[in-house]
Amino acid sequence: MPVFIQEPCDENVIRSAPQTAPCAKSRGPWILAATILASSMAFIDGTAVNVALPALQTNLNATAVDVQWVIEAYALLLSALLLVGGSLGDHYGRRRVFLIGIALFASASAACGLAGSIHQLIAARALQGLGAALLVPGSLAIISSSFSEDQRGRAIGTWSGFSAITTAIGPVIGGWLIEHVSWRAVFFINIPLALLIILISLWRVPESSDPERAGLDWLGAGVAASGLGALVYGLIESSRLGFNDRSVLAALTAAVVLLALFVIMERQVRNPMLPLAL
């Protein structure tokens, strides 16, 4: 595992916004390149796979329900752990967690491309969702901490714009790869992209964290992840089973209870994962 060495400007990035400007001026394009490529990789994968479903269903002898879970496993883990992923970066280093997410996403992409059964593919897609839950909030957090206040809005706007564009062209990319290569190429293409992102990040992206914050509230993180997971699961299954199904009602009820409990817990901690004042 690579050693993450704090570079000279990293301390300035952590300490105050005005002092981040020298870093942002010299490294800004590289920071944007790494974060845009990373988030785009995750967003494209969320849409491009839809085009690959008929081909992989035939190739892996999957049922309609199995194919649905190829999409849902990714969405479920990503949605459930998005908040936790952002908090981990704040506590343990935004670049560090971001790079872990990239490596995890790339490894899971390789597993997806090599999957010999639909169940292996679903498991690998869930692992992809976990990686995306680390890299997506990490990319935005890196931008926020690396640019000064007067540059931050433009940088975030650039990140958002390119992320939206790549999400929209995901099905086009997926269709081209399936037609000219294979449905497995939809996943394999992530590997060279991930390697490029890792190289840029180690070379040009500064490390940052929030050292003044207390330790991560693991209980709150677990409650938040469980609540969001139950909510997403209930909404996903409602399209197939209907809102009157017992499992759907149970999931949605659990989501309401857990998320309400999470809000109550956040009001009582000094450094909440989700600032309720927002």
Secondary structure, DSSP 8 states (H G I E B T S, - for coil): -------TTHHHHHH-SGGGHHHHHHHHHHHHHHHHHHHHHHHHHHHHHHHHHHHHHHHTT--HHHHHHHHHHHHHHHHHHHHHHHHHHHHH-HHHHHHHHHHHHHHHHHHHHH-SSHHHHHHHHHHHHHHHHHHHHHHHHHHHHHS-HHHHHHHHHHHHHHHHHHHHHHHHHHHHHHHHT-TTHHHHTHHHHHHHHHHHHHHH------TTS----HHHHHHHHHHHHHHHHHHHHHHHH-TTSHHHHHHHHHHHHHHHHHHHHHTTSSS-SS-TT-
